[in-house]
Amino acid sequence: MSTGRASGCSGAERPGLVLALLLTAAPALAATARYRCEAVYMPARSTWVRSVEIAHDLRRVQAVRIDGVPVHSFAVDGTVIRTALDNERIAFDTAALGWQSDFRGLAQAQGRCERE
């Protein structure tokens, strides 16, 4: 015999079911992408390994950390994240997996990155 309900659960069970679905789906909505970058700094020609962590959900970037240090502000321009840390202006391209930075015109860096 049919109860006329497609879901098969009573009205009293629905709020609990919705809450359970939200709690199990919530961890999947937030994620952190980690990258390892090898940037060559000129004019010294020294290579530094830099790490980039991007905390995001399905809609936006929530936080950025460079070498484990949270940056105070950042701008997202398509696939590029622009920020600054300790007088270094940084542009990280998530699609091309590239690093570019500038220390107030005194030294510049370019490098490639890989996702960890």
matplotlib code that plots the C-alpha trace (Angstrom):
import matplotlib.pyplot as plt

x = [0.0, 1.3, 1.6, 1.6, 5.1, 7.9, 10.7, 9.4, 10.2, 7.9, 7.9, 9.5, 12.4, 13.2, 15.0, 17.3, 17.9, 18.7, 21.1, 22.9, 23.3, 24.7, 27.1, 28.5, 28.7, 30.3, 33.9, 33.7, 32.8, 35.9, 39.4, 43.0, 45.1, 48.9, 51.6, 55.4, 57.1, 60.8, 61.4, 64.6, 65.5, 67.5, 70.0, 71.5, 70.3, 69.4, 66.5, 64.1, 61.5, 58.3, 55.0, 51.5, 48.3, 44.9, 41.9, 38.7, 35.1, 33.1, 32.5, 35.6, 39.1, 39.0, 42.6, 46.1, 49.3, 52.8, 55.5, 53.0, 52.4, 48.9, 48.7, 46.5, 45.0, 44.9, 43.1, 41.8, 42.0, 40.7, 43.3, 45.9, 46.1, 48.0, 49.3, 52.2, 54.3, 57.3, 57.8, 57.5, 54.7, 53.6, 51.5, 50.6, 48.9, 46.8, 46.2, 49.7, 51.2, 53.6, 55.2, 56.2, 57.4, 59.2, 61.1, 60.5, 62.4, 65.6, 65.1, 62.5, 61.6, 59.9, 59.3, 57.2, 55.0, 53.4, 50.4, 51.1]
y = [0.0, 3.4, 6.3, 9.0, 10.0, 9.6, 9.8, 7.1, 9.1, 11.0, 14.7, 14.3, 12.5, 15.0, 17.7, 15.0, 13.6, 17.1, 17.8, 14.5, 15.2, 18.6, 17.4, 14.6, 16.9, 19.9, 18.4, 17.8, 21.4, 22.9, 21.9, 23.0, 22.8, 22.6, 23.5, 23.2, 25.9, 26.2, 29.8, 31.1, 34.6, 36.9, 38.5, 36.1, 33.0, 31.2, 28.7, 28.8, 26.2, 27.9, 26.4, 27.8, 26.6, 27.8, 27.1, 27.2, 26.0, 25.5, 29.2, 31.2, 31.2, 31.7, 31.9, 31.8, 30.8, 31.2, 29.1, 28.4, 32.2, 33.4, 36.5, 39.3, 40.1, 38.6, 39.2, 36.5, 37.3, 34.3, 31.6, 34.0, 34.8, 38.0, 38.8, 40.2, 38.9, 40.6, 43.2, 40.5, 40.9, 37.4, 36.2, 32.5, 31.0, 27.9, 26.9, 27.3, 26.3, 29.2, 31.6, 35.1, 37.6, 40.9, 42.3, 46.0, 45.9, 44.6, 40.9, 39.1, 35.4, 33.0, 29.4, 26.3, 24.6, 21.2, 20.2, 18.1]
z = [0.0, -0.9, 1.6, -1.1, -0.1, -2.7, -0.2, 2.2, 5.3, 7.6, 8.1, 11.5, 10.0, 7.2, 9.3, 10.7, 7.3, 5.9, 8.7, 8.3, 4.5, 5.2, 7.8, 5.6, 2.5, 4.4, 4.4, 0.7, 0.1, 1.6, 0.4, 0.4, -2.7, -2.0, -4.5, -4.5, -6.6, -7.7, -8.3, -9.8, -8.4, -10.6, -10.7, -8.2, -10.1, -6.9, -6.7, -3.8, -3.1, -2.2, -1.0, -1.8, 0.0, -1.3, 0.9, -1.1, -1.4, -4.5, -5.0, -3.9, -2.5, 1.2, 2.3, 0.8, 2.6, 1.2, 2.9, 5.7, 6.4, 5.8, 3.6, 4.7, 1.3, -2.2, -5.5, -7.8, -11.5, -13.4, -12.7, -11.2, -7.5, -6.7, -3.3, -1.3, 1.5, 3.1, 0.4, -2.3, -4.9, -5.9, -8.9, -8.8, -11.8, -10.9, -14.5, -15.9, -12.6, -12.6, -10.1, -10.7, -8.0, -7.6, -4.6, -5.2, -8.5, -6.8, -7.7, -9.8, -9.8, -12.2, -11.7, -12.3, -9.7, -9.2, -7.2, -4.2]

ax = plt.figure().add_subplot(projection="3d")
ax.plot(x, y, z, "-o")
ax.set_aspect("equal")
plt.show()
